[in-house]
Amino acid sequence: MDEGRQPPPEDGTRRRPIAAGTRLSPVQEAYGAAAAHSLDCTWCRDIDRDRCSVGDALWSTYLELSDAAYQQLRRT
């Protein structure tokens, strides 16, 4: 039988689950920061607009880190 679920917090905050004692790679952390920002920022959520300056900087950081990681893998 399907049990009822607790409603989400009203203030919009959600805890992002992560195992204790683990650490994400810099690329994953950068993507997570960009994704979290785009979910919270009303400007970035609007599909008719470009990203805000903060969102654009976070996305650029993610792209730079992922390109550097790819180049490092390519060298091996």
Buried (B, 14 or more C-beta within 10 A) or exposed (E): EEEEEEEEEEEEEEEEEEEEEEEEEBBEBBBBBBEEBBEEBEEBEEEEEEBBEBBEEBBEBBBEBBEEEEEEEEEE
